[in-house]
Amino acid sequence: MATDAAGADAESAPDAYAELLETYTRVSNVQNAAGLLSWDQQVMMPEGGTPARSQQLSTLSSLSHELLTDDEVGERLNELADADLTDEQAAVVREIRRKYDRAVSVPSELVEEISTASSEALPAWEEAKAEDDFSTFAPHLEKHIELKREYAEHIDPDRDPYEVLFEDFEPCLPLEQAESILEELRDTLVPMIEEIRESGDDIATDAFTKAGEYPEEDQEELCRDVLSTLGYDWERGRLDTSSHPFSSGTTFDSRVTTRFDESDPLGSLLSTVHEFGHATYTHGLPDEHYATPLGESRDLSVHESQSRLWENHVGRSKAFWNVLLPTFKEHFPKAEDVTVAEAYEAANQVYEDNLIRVEADELTYHLHIIVRFEIERALIAGDIDVEEVPEVWNDKYEEYLGVRPETDSEGCLQDIHWSHGNFGYFPTYSLGSVMAAQLYDAAEDDIDDLEGRIEEGDFEPLHEWLTENVHRHGARYETNDLVVGATGEDFTAEAFTDYVTEKYGDLYDIDA
């Protein structure tokens, strides 16, 4: 008998569906184990562990690829092509089919080679960043580009290879739609940022930094308190430090990391709130569908929408600072004179000279993304060589942001993504921010006095709304359909541009 559960037998070809799901569960568990090893490499592994870890991750990558591309998977998918499936079962088959079709196109040897290259590139990137020496990382970047071009060629030799790579991270949004949204952001933000910088409006940008140093151990205690206030599930997660903040895991174990700058407590605080957004999405996936597509997130744009929603629409709001500031002052009595208005202004200042993406303000952040997007597209297309990256990077920063990095560490080496060979990843950050604005608008419409709830420290209504409209669906719906289901509107940049225009127009007293 057919039911609406992913694990139930379908009326047609019940054995084929059960066998397909069983194999996919094994694939998922192997990948989750690899994810845990990758977390360990970035957080706790001894420096000398790279040679073994590289082999371990390479073996798991190859094993998951072999399991997914087994001939029997293809046979089961073909049997189910015309089967009478429930909606959820059809979604499971659709998602596995998409992954199978891509994976079967790529030789196992290449998958293993890409995994090995990534494991070897990570310590090289960390060394290059620490020593401010791009040449240390350059050969690894060159290798990744070569391998990813080959990877894209195997999947579809007749398409733009960058478009193929973008689909690894956002398979449900056409690249053309993504580019259109990015263009709208650029057209809105560039003149707005220029007007803000010319406004001369004096806001409390030094509300926290004027107080001096904030010890790392005290910042970590604050971040732990903030995670608890927001509703982080400590029985299924943990907080650690890493060179680049990230979140990873499963619904049963989703971990976050942050990093600390003793001169800037807002950096670690907002990074932690950002990663909480990722983790609470992962925790909100349905336990009963673990290791199936219905228990997996709907790709990176949606994932990023959750982190940017909590970071920007919650973490940078006046309502949040009303509830947070007393706790902040308990940890840092030196900030006892800071008001909610000053904290809000400090958290939302538009920087004159910021060079670091993860420390960027809410507006200039997207220009950081555009720089990376344009450079990696040019690299994959062969329009620029790897050795040109530092100079091209610096030129674009000067053109778009009005600042020029003095070192590679604060320039092209600042982000970890290229060490993983993740070309096509960066656009999802801005797409996620745009989606966050649309989702938050809908949540405000549905939740009575959401701002008041946040000001009282009651985050449960927002948690429940996001779980109901986003998290619990896993990968059942494709991205555009998920957004329409949650908001009643097509996915566009309109809510985001309206949000930043109103917010920063008020903050800086401009006619944005």
C-alpha positions as CSV (number, residue, x, y, z in Angstrom):
1,M,0.0,0.0,0.0
2,A,1.4,3.4,-0.9
3,T,1.9,6.0,1.8
4,D,3.4,9.5,1.9
5,A,6.6,8.4,3.7
6,A,9.9,8.3,1.8
7,G,10.7,4.9,3.1
8,A,7.5,3.2,2.2
9,D,7.1,0.9,-0.8
10,A,5.7,2.3,-3.9
11,E,2.6,0.6,-5.5
12,S,4.6,0.0,-8.6
13,A,8.1,-1.6,-8.4
14,P,8.1,-1.6,-4.6
15,D,11.3,-3.7,-4.5
16,A,13.1,-1.3,-6.8
17,Y,12.2,1.7,-4.7
18,A,13.3,0.0,-1.4
19,E,16.6,-1.2,-3.0
20,L,17.3,2.3,-4.4
21,L,16.7,3.9,-1.0
22,E,18.9,1.4,0.7
23,T,21.8,2.1,-1.6
24,Y,21.4,5.8,-1.4
25,T,21.4,5.6,2.4
26,R,24.8,3.9,2.2
27,V,26.1,6.6,-0.1
28,S,24.8,9.3,2.3
29,N,26.4,7.7,5.3
30,V,29.8,7.4,3.6
31,Q,29.6,11.1,2.6
32,N,28.6,12.1,6.1
33,A,31.6,10.2,7.5
34,A,33.8,12.1,5.0
35,G,32.2,15.3,6.2
36,L,33.2,14.5,9.8
37,L,36.7,13.8,8.8
38,S,36.8,17.1,6.9
39,W,35.5,18.9,10.0
40,D,38.2,17.3,12.1
41,Q,40.9,18.3,9.5
42,Q,39.9,22.0,9.8
43,V,39.3,22.0,13.6
44,M,41.2,19.4,15.6
45,M,43.6,17.3,13.5
46,P,47.3,17.6,14.2
47,E,49.3,19.4,11.5
48,G,51.1,16.2,10.6
49,G,47.9,14.3,9.8
50,T,47.4,15.5,6.3
51,P,49.0,12.5,4.4
52,A,46.7,10.0,6.0
53,R,43.7,12.2,6.0
54,S,44.1,12.8,2.3
55,Q,44.0,9.1,1.6
56,Q,41.1,8.6,3.9
57,L,39.0,11.3,2.3
58,S,40.0,10.2,-1.2
59,T,38.9,6.6,-0.4
60,L,35.6,7.6,1.0
61,S,35.0,10.0,-1.9
62,S,35.7,7.2,-4.4
63,L,33.6,4.7,-2.4
64,S,30.5,6.9,-2.4
65,H,31.0,7.6,-6.1
66,E,31.2,3.9,-6.8
67,L,28.1,3.1,-4.8
68,L,26.1,5.9,-6.4
69,T,27.1,4.9,-9.9
70,D,26.6,1.2,-9.6
71,D,24.7,-0.3,-12.5
72,E,22.0,-1.5,-10.2
73,V,21.2,2.1,-9.2
74,G,20.6,2.9,-12.9
75,E,18.5,-0.1,-13.3
76,R,16.3,0.7,-10.3
77,L,15.9,4.3,-11.5
78,N,14.8,3.1,-14.9
79,E,12.3,0.7,-13.3
80,L,10.8,3.6,-11.4
81,A,10.7,6.0,-14.3
82,D,7.0,5.3,-14.9
83,A,6.0,3.8,-11.6
84,D,3.0,5.0,-9.6
85,L,4.8,6.9,-6.8
86,T,3.6,9.2,-4.1
87,D,4.7,12.8,-4.4
88,E,7.5,12.3,-1.8
89,Q,8.7,9.2,-3.4
90,A,8.8,10.9,-6.8
91,A,10.9,13.7,-5.2
92,V,13.3,11.1,-3.8
93,V,13.7,9.4,-7.2
94,R,14.1,12.8,-8.9
95,E,16.9,13.9,-6.5
96,I,18.8,10.5,-6.8
97,R,18.4,10.5,-10.6
98,R,20.0,14.0,-10.8
99,K,22.9,12.9,-8.7
100,Y,23.3,9.6,-10.5
101,D,23.2,11.2,-13.9
102,R,26.0,13.6,-13.0
103,A,28.1,11.1,-11.1
104,V,27.9,8.4,-13.7
105,S,29.4,10.8,-16.2
106,V,32.5,11.2,-14.1
107,P,35.2,8.5,-13.8
108,S,35.9,7.3,-10.3
109,E,39.6,8.0,-10.8
110,L,38.8,11.7,-11.4
111,V,36.6,11.9,-8.3
112,E,39.4,10.4,-6.3
113,E,42.0,12.7,-7.8
114,I,39.8,15.8,-7.0
115,S,39.4,14.7,-3.4
116,T,43.2,14.2,-3.1
117,A,43.8,17.6,-4.6
118,S,41.5,19.2,-2.1
119,S,43.1,17.5,0.9
120,E,46.5,18.6,-0.3
121,A,45.4,22.1,-1.2
122,L,43.9,22.9,2.3
123,P,47.2,23.0,4.2
124,A,48.9,24.7,1.3
125,W,46.2,27.5,1.4
126,E,46.6,27.8,5.2
127,E,50.4,28.1,4.9
128,A,50.1,30.6,2.0
129,K,47.6,32.7,3.9
130,A,49.8,32.7,7.1
131,E,52.9,33.5,5.1
132,D,51.2,35.9,2.7
133,D,52.6,34.0,-0.2
134,F,50.2,33.2,-3.1
135,S,52.9,31.3,-4.9
136,T,52.6,28.5,-2.3
137,F,48.9,28.0,-3.1
138,A,49.0,28.8,-6.9
139,P,50.0,25.3,-8.1
140,H,47.1,23.8,-6.1
141,L,44.7,26.3,-7.6
142,E,45.9,25.5,-11.0
143,K,45.5,21.8,-10.4
144,H,41.9,22.3,-9.2
145,I,41.0,24.4,-12.3
146,E,42.4,21.7,-14.5
147,L,40.5,18.9,-12.7
148,K,37.2,20.9,-12.6
149,R,37.4,21.7,-16.3
150,E,37.8,18.0,-16.9
151,Y,35.0,17.2,-14.5
152,A,32.6,19.6,-16.3
153,E,33.7,18.2,-19.7
154,H,32.6,14.7,-18.6
155,I,29.2,15.9,-17.5
156,D,28.3,18.0,-20.5
157,P,31.0,18.9,-23.1
158,D,28.6,21.2,-25.0
159,R,27.8,23.7,-22.1
160,D,29.7,26.5,-20.4
161,P,31.8,24.6,-17.8
162,Y,31.1,27.2,-15.1
163,E,27.4,26.6,-15.6
164,V,28.0,22.9,-15.0
165,L,30.0,23.6,-11.9
166,F,27.4,26.0,-10.5
167,E,24.9,23.2,-10.6
168,D,26.9,21.3,-8.1
169,F,25.9,23.9,-5.5
170,E,22.6,25.2,-7.0
171,P,21.1,22.6,-9.4
172,C,17.6,24.0,-9.3
173,L,18.2,27.6,-10.3
174,P,19.4,28.4,-13.8
175,L,22.6,30.3,-13.9
176,E,20.9,33.0,-16.0
177,Q,18.4,33.6,-13.2
178,A,21.3,33.8,-10.7
179,E,23.2,36.3,-12.8
180,S,20.1,38.4,-13.3
181,I,19.7,38.7,-9.5
182,L,23.3,39.5,-9.0
183,E,23.1,42.2,-11.6
184,E,20.1,43.7,-9.8
185,L,22.0,43.7,-6.6
186,R,24.9,45.5,-8.2
187,D,22.7,48.1,-9.9
188,T,21.0,48.8,-6.5
189,L,24.0,48.6,-4.2
190,V,26.7,50.4,-6.0
191,P,25.0,53.8,-6.1
192,M,23.5,53.3,-2.6
193,I,26.9,52.7,-1.1
194,E,28.4,55.7,-3.0
195,E,25.6,57.9,-1.6
196,I,26.1,56.5,1.9
197,R,29.9,57.3,1.8
198,E,29.1,60.8,0.5
199,S,26.4,61.5,3.1
200,G,28.8,62.3,5.9
201,D,26.2,61.0,8.3
202,D,27.8,60.2,11.6
203,I,26.7,56.9,13.2
204,A,28.2,55.1,16.2
205,T,30.7,53.0,14.3
206,D,33.1,52.7,17.3
207,A,30.5,51.8,19.9
208,F,32.4,48.7,20.8
209,T,35.9,49.1,19.4
210,K,36.7,52.3,21.4
211,A,36.6,50.2,24.6
212,G,39.8,48.4,23.8
213,E,40.5,44.6,23.6
214,Y,38.0,41.9,24.2
215,P,39.7,38.7,25.3
216,E,39.1,35.6,23.2
217,E,37.9,33.4,26.0
218,D,35.3,36.0,27.0
219,Q,34.1,36.3,23.4
220,E,33.7,32.5,23.3
221,E,31.6,32.5,26.4
222,L,29.4,35.3,24.9
223,C,29.0,33.3,21.7
224,R,28.0,30.2,23.7
225,D,25.4,32.3,25.6
226,V,24.1,33.7,22.3
227,L,23.7,30.3,20.8
228,S,21.8,29.1,23.8
229,T,19.6,32.2,23.6
230,L,18.8,31.6,20.0
231,G,17.9,28.0,20.7
232,Y,20.9,26.0,19.6
233,D,20.6,22.3,20.3
234,W,23.8,21.6,22.3
235,E,22.9,17.8,22.5
236,R,23.3,17.7,18.7
237,G,26.0,20.3,18.2
238,R,29.2,22.1,19.4
239,L,31.1,25.3,19.0
240,D,34.8,25.3,18.0
241,T,37.3,27.7,16.4
242,S,38.7,27.5,12.9
243,S,40.6,29.7,10.5
244,H,37.4,30.1,8.5
245,P,34.0,29.9,10.2
246,F,31.7,27.1,8.9
247,S,29.0,24.7,9.9
248,S,28.7,21.0,8.9
249,G,27.0,17.9,9.9
250,T,23.6,16.1,10.0
251,T,20.3,16.6,11.7
252,F,21.7,14.5,14.6
253,D,25.1,16.3,14.8
254,S,25.4,19.8,13.3
255,R,28.5,21.7,14.5
256,V,29.5,25.3,14.2
257,T,32.8,27.1,14.3
258,T,33.8,30.7,14.6
259,R,37.0,32.8,14.9
260,F,38.0,35.7,17.2
261,D,39.5,39.1,16.8
262,E,40.2,40.6,20.2
263,S,39.7,44.1,18.8
264,D,36.3,43.4,17.3
265,P,33.7,41.4,19.3
266,L,31.0,41.9,16.6
267,G,33.0,39.7,14.1
268,S,32.8,36.5,16.1
269,L,29.3,37.3,17.4
270,L,27.8,37.8,13.9
271,S,29.8,34.9,12.5
272,T,28.4,32.6,15.2
273,V,24.8,33.8,14.6
274,H,25.4,33.2,10.8
275,E,26.6,29.6,11.4
276,F,23.8,29.0,13.9
277,G,21.4,29.7,10.9
278,H,23.1,26.9,9.0
279,A,23.0,24.6,11.9
280,T,19.4,25.2,12.9
281,Y,18.4,24.4,9.3
282,T,20.3,21.1,9.5
283,H,18.9,20.4,12.9
284,G,15.4,21.1,11.5
285,L,15.5,18.5,8.8
286,P,13.3,15.5,9.6
287,D,15.0,12.9,11.7
288,E,12.9,10.1,10.2
289,H,14.3,10.9,6.7
290,Y,17.9,11.0,7.7
291,A,20.3,9.8,4.9
292,T,17.6,10.2,2.2
293,P,16.9,13.3,0.0
294,L,13.9,14.2,2.2
295,G,16.4,14.5,5.1
296,E,18.9,16.7,3.2
297,S,19.0,20.4,2.7
298,R,17.7,22.0,-0.5
299,D,21.2,23.1,-1.7
300,L,23.3,26.1,-0.9
301,S,21.2,29.1,-1.8
302,V,18.5,27.9,0.6
303,H,21.1,27.0,3.2
304,E,22.6,30.4,2.9
305,S,19.2,32.0,3.2
306,Q,18.9,30.5,6.7
307,S,22.3,31.8,7.9
308,R,21.8,35.3,6.4
309,L,18.3,35.5,7.8
310,W,19.5,34.9,11.3
311,E,22.7,37.0,10.9
312,N,21.1,40.1,9.2
313,H,17.4,40.1,9.8
314,V,17.7,39.0,13.4
315,G,21.4,39.5,14.6
316,R,21.6,43.0,13.2
317,S,18.2,44.2,14.3
318,K,17.3,46.7,17.0
319,A,15.0,44.1,18.5
320,F,17.9,41.6,18.9
321,W,20.2,44.1,20.5
322,N,17.5,45.0,23.0
323,V,17.6,41.4,24.3
324,L,21.4,40.9,23.7
325,L,23.0,44.0,25.0
326,P,22.5,43.3,28.8
327,T,24.2,39.9,28.2
328,F,27.0,41.5,26.3
329,K,27.6,43.9,29.1
330,E,27.7,41.1,31.6
331,H,30.6,39.6,29.7
332,F,32.2,43.0,28.9
333,P,31.5,45.6,31.6
334,K,33.8,48.0,29.6
335,A,30.8,48.4,27.2
336,E,28.4,49.5,30.0
337,D,27.8,52.9,28.4
338,V,26.8,51.5,25.0
339,T,23.1,52.1,24.1
340,V,20.9,49.9,22.0
341,A,20.8,52.5,19.3
342,E,24.6,52.7,19.3
343,A,24.9,48.9,19.2
344,Y,22.5,48.8,16.3
345,E,24.4,51.4,14.4
346,A,27.7,49.7,15.0
347,A,26.3,46.3,13.8
348,N,25.0,48.0,10.6
349,Q,27.7,50.4,9.6
350,V,28.8,50.5,6.0
351,Y,32.6,50.3,6.0
352,E,34.8,52.7,4.1
353,D,37.7,50.3,3.7
354,N,36.8,46.7,4.5
355,L,38.8,44.1,2.6
356,I,37.6,40.9,4.2
357,R,34.3,39.2,3.0
358,V,33.4,37.5,6.3
359,E,33.9,40.9,8.1
360,A,32.0,42.9,5.5
361,D,28.9,44.9,6.2
362,E,25.5,43.9,4.9
363,L,25.8,46.0,1.7
364,T,29.4,45.8,0.5
365,Y,29.4,42.1,1.2
366,H,27.8,41.5,-2.2
367,L,30.5,43.3,-4.0
368,H,33.0,40.9,-2.4
369,I,30.9,38.1,-3.9
370,I,30.8,39.7,-7.4
371,V,34.6,40.0,-7.4
372,R,35.0,36.3,-6.7
373,F,32.3,35.3,-9.1
374,E,33.9,37.2,-12.0
375,I,37.4,36.0,-11.3
376,E,36.5,32.3,-11.0
377,R,34.4,32.5,-14.1
378,A,37.4,33.9,-15.9
379,L,39.7,31.3,-14.5
380,I,37.5,28.4,-15.6
381,A,37.0,30.0,-19.0
382,G,40.8,30.4,-19.4
383,D,40.5,34.2,-19.8
384,I,43.0,34.8,-17.0
385,D,45.9,32.7,-15.7
386,V,46.3,31.7,-12.1
387,E,49.4,33.8,-11.7
388,E,47.3,36.9,-12.6
389,V,44.8,36.3,-9.8
390,P,46.4,38.6,-7.1
391,E,46.6,41.6,-9.5
392,V,43.2,41.1,-11.0
393,W,41.7,40.7,-7.6
394,N,43.3,43.9,-6.3
395,D,42.2,45.8,-9.4
396,K,38.6,44.7,-9.0
397,Y,38.6,45.6,-5.3
398,E,39.8,49.0,-6.1
399,E,37.2,49.4,-8.9
400,Y,34.2,48.0,-6.9
401,L,35.0,48.8,-3.3
402,G,37.4,51.7,-3.5
403,V,40.1,49.9,-1.6
404,R,43.2,47.9,-2.6
405,P,44.6,45.0,-0.6
406,E,48.2,45.4,0.4
407,T,48.8,41.7,0.9
408,D,47.5,38.4,-0.6
409,S,46.4,37.3,2.8
410,E,43.8,40.0,3.0
411,G,43.2,39.7,-0.8
412,C,42.8,36.6,-2.9
413,L,43.9,34.2,-0.1
414,Q,41.3,35.2,2.4
415,D,38.6,32.5,1.6
416,I,39.0,28.8,1.9
417,H,36.6,27.8,-1.0
418,W,39.1,27.6,-3.8
419,S,41.3,25.2,-1.7
420,H,38.3,22.8,-1.9
421,G,37.9,23.4,-5.6
422,N,34.5,24.9,-5.0
423,F,34.0,27.0,-8.2
424,G,30.4,28.1,-8.5
425,Y,29.8,28.3,-4.8
426,F,30.2,32.1,-4.2
427,P,27.0,33.2,-6.0
428,T,24.9,31.2,-3.5
429,Y,25.9,33.6,-0.8
430,S,24.2,36.6,-2.4
431,L,21.3,34.4,-3.7
432,G,20.8,33.3,-0.1
433,S,20.7,36.9,1.2
434,V,18.1,37.7,-1.4
435,M,16.0,34.7,-0.4
436,A,16.4,35.5,3.3
437,A,14.7,38.9,2.8
438,Q,11.8,37.3,1.0
439,L,11.4,34.6,3.6
440,Y,11.6,37.0,6.5
441,D,9.0,39.2,4.9
442,A,6.6,36.3,4.7
443,A,7.4,35.3,8.3
444,E,6.6,38.8,9.5
445,D,3.2,38.6,7.6
446,D,2.4,35.3,9.3
447,I,3.8,35.8,12.8
448,D,2.0,38.3,15.0
449,D,4.4,41.0,16.2
450,L,7.6,39.1,15.2
451,E,9.8,42.0,16.1
452,G,8.2,42.2,19.6
453,R,8.8,38.5,20.1
454,I,12.5,38.9,19.2
455,E,12.8,41.9,21.5
456,E,11.5,39.7,24.3
457,G,14.0,36.9,23.5
458,D,11.3,34.6,22.1
459,F,12.7,33.1,19.0
460,E,10.5,30.0,18.9
461,P,7.8,31.4,16.6
462,L,10.5,32.2,14.0
463,H,12.0,28.7,14.5
464,E,8.6,27.1,14.0
465,W,7.8,29.1,10.9
466,L,11.1,28.3,9.2
467,T,10.8,24.6,10.2
468,E,7.3,24.4,8.8
469,N,8.0,26.3,5.6
470,V,11.6,25.3,4.8
471,H,13.4,22.9,7.0
472,R,10.9,20.0,7.2
473,H,10.7,19.6,3.5
474,G,14.3,18.6,3.0
475,A,14.9,18.4,-0.8
476,R,11.3,17.5,-1.6
477,Y,10.8,20.8,-3.6
478,E,13.1,22.5,-6.0
479,T,14.4,25.9,-5.0
480,N,11.9,28.1,-6.9
481,D,9.0,25.9,-5.8
482,L,10.1,26.0,-2.2
483,V,10.2,29.8,-2.2
484,V,6.8,30.0,-3.8
485,G,5.4,27.6,-1.3
486,A,6.8,29.5,1.7
487,T,6.1,33.1,0.5
488,G,3.4,32.9,-2.2
489,E,5.7,34.8,-4.6
490,D,8.3,33.9,-7.2
491,F,11.9,34.2,-6.2
492,T,13.2,37.7,-7.1
493,A,15.4,40.4,-5.6
494,E,12.5,42.7,-4.9
495,A,12.2,42.0,-1.2
496,F,15.9,42.4,-0.6
497,T,16.2,45.7,-2.5
498,D,13.2,47.1,-0.7
499,Y,14.6,45.9,2.6
500,V,18.1,47.5,2.2
501,T,16.7,50.7,0.7
502,E,14.4,51.3,3.6
503,K,16.8,50.2,6.3
504,Y,19.9,52.0,5.1
505,G,17.9,55.0,3.9
506,D,16.7,55.5,7.5
507,L,20.1,54.6,9.1
508,Y,22.1,57.1,6.9
509,D,19.3,59.6,6.2
510,I,19.6,59.2,2.4
511,D,17.0,59.0,-0.4
512,A,18.2,55.5,-1.4
